[in-house]
Amino acid sequence: MTPQSSFMVVAPLDVKRTDELRSLLATMNSAPGTADPNNALIPFGQLEELHFARIVVLEDQTLDDITTAYGLPRRNYPLSLAFLADFDGDADRFRRKMVALAGNGLQKIFSYCSDFKPGTDLVNWMKQHEHPNATMYNNWIGRSMQQIREESALSQELECYFGNGSQYQNTSPEEVRRGAQQFVAQKLKDGSLTLTALGKAPLSWRLKNLANLIFVPLVLLFFTPLFLLYLPIFVIQLRRREKSDMEIAPRPAAAHVNSLARLEDYGVTNQFTAMGSLKPGLFRRWLLVILLWLIEYTTRHIYTRGYLARVPSIHFARWVFIDDKQRLVFCSNYDGSLESYMDDFINKVAFGLNVVFSNGIGYPRTNWLFFQGAKDEQKFKYFIRRHELPTEVWYNGHAGLTNYDLLRNARIRSGLEQGSMTNAEAGQWLELL
């Protein structure tokens, strides 16, 4: 088992050179927004542990909403570049490897940032501009790119081996499976297949995870009496804001929607990037900080094996505060279309959308934090689309494989490596192929 890590670099851009930067980033793509794995600037495909990466210009088109909703002056945040990645293993080691591979390309990209100087130490500069995740979600913690590639190759070999299956009609399912075991054993012996032992996560990671598992409930227990005392005040503060906060969810401009649609559905998996400003005041800011801290606990210890609540389509997702926690960036990699992705959340975990995004300016009105909000489907979809940003460059390390495919391939391997099965169990295993 190899735990995953991530980083997100955010740096201010030279506004006058933004169009020039976008033209440079477009040279990295094989299709609009979709990276060529072997592009000349950052050959993502040579970073074998890389699951996903993206480069996006954080150009917020909703900065006037604070004036519309609250009569407050517009906040002119700097135009920024974000570069983020999800990968196996240690973040420092990955950064060094990436810089060794693509230092010149990274220099060219970051040269459009206003505080980047030629000859700057790239590793240190990236670390100085890193923004930590408020919450990180990984569909299957510990499933490495090596495992994904090996199990995909195994499944393809077995599908070829079985063909149409007619030659096994008079053979018991367990005998068929044992024949497959012998076939794979020969492939492993001659080196045409590899299946690396999965093993355990590093001890340091397990100890850190255990400490977090214990520490968070202890903190909650310690503060429970204070929270109960504050609860009546909290309810009044929350309801007063929910009743007065303005909704801003008009139909997005057609040009904006079309620019986003150009970047979608080139494969079975898509990317999503959105950002927005938090509602003014410390109440909303600290409410969201605490809520994301609690959600981070669930994604770290509960939702670690295929589902975020009841949604199985997300590979990786993250929520990141920027600009002194006055704005939030959300990025995800998911299977299917954006419409099905949003419907999945609305129908299954609308309350989860509400507790996070209702703290953003203009969100459809909620009731008691959990209710309504995203249940107003059309307003929610307009709100999300309006805050979505076009992703300039997006890389998917296992293009063509959905989360369902990854789970199926893992089950095929597990069933193949099992010592013995009943005929009923072997029959179920064969149905995977």
Secondary structure in CASP SS format (residue, H / E / C, confidence):
PFRMAT SS
TARGET T0000
AUTHOR 0000-0000-0000
METHOD secondary structure of the structure
MODEL  1
M C 1.00
T C 1.00
P C 1.00
Q E 1.00
S E 1.00
S E 1.00
F E 1.00
M E 1.00
V E 1.00
V E 1.00
A E 1.00
P E 1.00
L E 1.00
D C 1.00
V H 1.00
K H 1.00
R H 1.00
T H 1.00
D H 1.00
E H 1.00
L H 1.00
R H 1.00
S H 1.00
L H 1.00
L H 1.00
A H 1.00
T C 1.00
M C 1.00
N E 1.00
S E 1.00
A E 1.00
P C 1.00
G C 1.00
T E 1.00
A E 1.00
D C 1.00
P C 1.00
N C 1.00
N C 1.00
A C 1.00
L C 1.00
I C 1.00
P C 1.00
F H 1.00
G H 1.00
Q H 1.00
L C 1.00
E C 1.00
E C 1.00
L E 1.00
H E 1.00
F E 1.00
A E 1.00
R E 1.00
I E 1.00
V E 1.00
V E 1.00
L E 1.00
E C 1.00
D C 1.00
Q C 1.00
T C 1.00
L C 1.00
D C 1.00
D H 1.00
I H 1.00
T H 1.00
T H 1.00
A H 1.00
Y H 1.00
G C 1.00
L C 1.00
P C 1.00
R C 1.00
R C 1.00
N C 1.00
Y C 1.00
P C 1.00
L C 1.00
S E 1.00
L E 1.00
A E 1.00
F E 1.00
L E 1.00
A E 1.00
D E 1.00
F E 1.00
D E 1.00
G C 1.00
D C 1.00
A H 1.00
D H 1.00
R H 1.00
F H 1.00
R H 1.00
R H 1.00
K H 1.00
M H 1.00
V H 1.00
A H 1.00
L H 1.00
A H 1.00
G H 1.00
N H 1.00
G H 1.00
L H 1.00
Q H 1.00
K H 1.00
I H 1.00
F H 1.00
S C 1.00
Y C 1.00
C E 1.00
S C 1.00
D C 1.00
F C 1.00
K C 1.00
P C 1.00
G C 1.00
T C 1.00
D C 1.00
L H 1.00
V H 1.00
N H 1.00
W H 1.00
M H 1.00
K H 1.00
Q H 1.00
H C 1.00
E E 1.00
H C 1.00
P C 1.00
N C 1.00
A C 1.00
T E 1.00
M E 1.00
Y E 1.00
N E 1.00
N C 1.00
W E 1.00
I C 1.00
G C 1.00
R C 1.00
S C 1.00
M H 1.00
Q H 1.00
Q H 1.00
I H 1.00
R H 1.00
E H 1.00
E H 1.00
S H 1.00
A H 1.00
L H 1.00
S H 1.00
Q H 1.00
E H 1.00
L H 1.00
E H 1.00
C H 1.00
Y H 1.00
F H 1.00
G C 1.00
N C 1.00
G C 1.00
S H 1.00
Q H 1.00
Y H 1.00
Q C 1.00
N C 1.00
T C 1.00
S C 1.00
P H 1.00
E H 1.00
E H 1.00
V H 1.00
R H 1.00
R H 1.00
G H 1.00
A H 1.00
Q H 1.00
Q H 1.00
F H 1.00
V H 1.00
A H 1.00
Q H 1.00
K H 1.00
L H 1.00
K H 1.00
D H 1.00
G C 1.00
S C 1.00
L C 1.00
T C 1.00
L C 1.00
T C 1.00
A C 1.00
L C 1.00
G C 1.00
K C 1.00
A C 1.00
P C 1.00
L H 1.00
S H 1.00
W H 1.00
R H 1.00
L H 1.00
K H 1.00
N H 1.00
L H 1.00
A H 1.00
N H 1.00
L H 1.00
I H 1.00
F H 1.00
V H 1.00
P H 1.00
L H 1.00
V H 1.00
L H 1.00
L H 1.00
F H 1.00
F H 1.00
T H 1.00
P H 1.00
L H 1.00
F H 1.00
L H 1.00
L H 1.00
Y H 1.00
L H 1.00
P H 1.00
I H 1.00
F H 1.00
V H 1.00
I H 1.00
Q H 1.00
L H 1.00
R H 1.00
R H 1.00
R H 1.00
E H 1.00
K H 1.00
S H 1.00
D C 1.00
M C 1.00
E E 1.00
I C 1.00
A C 1.00
P C 1.00
R C 1.00
P C 1.00
A C 1.00
A H 1.00
A H 1.00
H H 1.00
V H 1.00
N H 1.00
S H 1.00
L H 1.00
A H 1.00
R C 1.00
L C 1.00
E C 1.00
D C 1.00
Y C 1.00
G C 1.00
V C 1.00
T E 1.00
N E 1.00
Q E 1.00
F E 1.00
T E 1.00
A E 1.00
M E 1.00
G E 1.00
S E 1.00
L E 1.00
K C 1.00
P C 1.00
G C 1.00
L H 1.00
F H 1.00
R H 1.00
R H 1.00
W H 1.00
L H 1.00
L H 1.00
V H 1.00
I H 1.00
L H 1.00
L H 1.00
W H 1.00
L H 1.00
I H 1.00
E H 1.00
Y H 1.00
T H 1.00
T H 1.00
R H 1.00
H H 1.00
I C 1.00
Y C 1.00
T C 1.00
R E 1.00
G C 1.00
Y C 1.00
L E 1.00
A C 1.00
R C 1.00
V E 1.00
P C 1.00
S C 1.00
I E 1.00
H E 1.00
F E 1.00
A E 1.00
R E 1.00
W E 1.00
V E 1.00
F E 1.00
I E 1.00
D C 1.00
D C 1.00
K C 1.00
Q C 1.00
R E 1.00
L E 1.00
V E 1.00
F E 1.00
C E 1.00
S E 1.00
N E 1.00
Y E 1.00
D E 1.00
G C 1.00
S C 1.00
L H 1.00
E H 1.00
S H 1.00
Y H 1.00
M H 1.00
D H 1.00
D H 1.00
F H 1.00
I H 1.00
N H 1.00
K H 1.00
V H 1.00
A H 1.00
F H 1.00
G H 1.00
L H 1.00
N H 1.00
V H 1.00
V H 1.00
F H 1.00
S C 1.00
N C 1.00
G E 1.00
I C 1.00
G E 1.00
Y C 1.00
P C 1.00
R C 1.00
T E 1.00
N E 1.00
W C 1.00
L C 1.00
F C 1.00
F E 1.00
Q E 1.00
G H 1.00
A H 1.00
K H 1.00
D C 1.00
E H 1.00
Q H 1.00
K H 1.00
F H 1.00
K H 1.00
Y H 1.00
F H 1.00
I H 1.00
R H 1.00
R H 1.00
H H 1.00
E E 1.00
L C 1.00
P C 1.00
T C 1.00
E C 1.00
V E 1.00
W E 1.00
Y E 1.00
N E 1.00
G C 1.00
H C 1.00
A C 1.00
G C 1.00
L C 1.00
T C 1.00
N H 1.00
Y H 1.00
D H 1.00
L H 1.00
L H 1.00
R H 1.00
N H 1.00
A H 1.00
R H 1.00
I H 1.00
R H 1.00
S H 1.00
G H 1.00
L H 1.00
E H 1.00
Q C 1.00
G C 1.00
S C 1.00
M C 1.00
T C 1.00
N H 1.00
A H 1.00
E H 1.00
A H 1.00
G H 1.00
Q H 1.00
W H 1.00
L H 1.00
E C 1.00
L C 1.00
L C 1.00
END
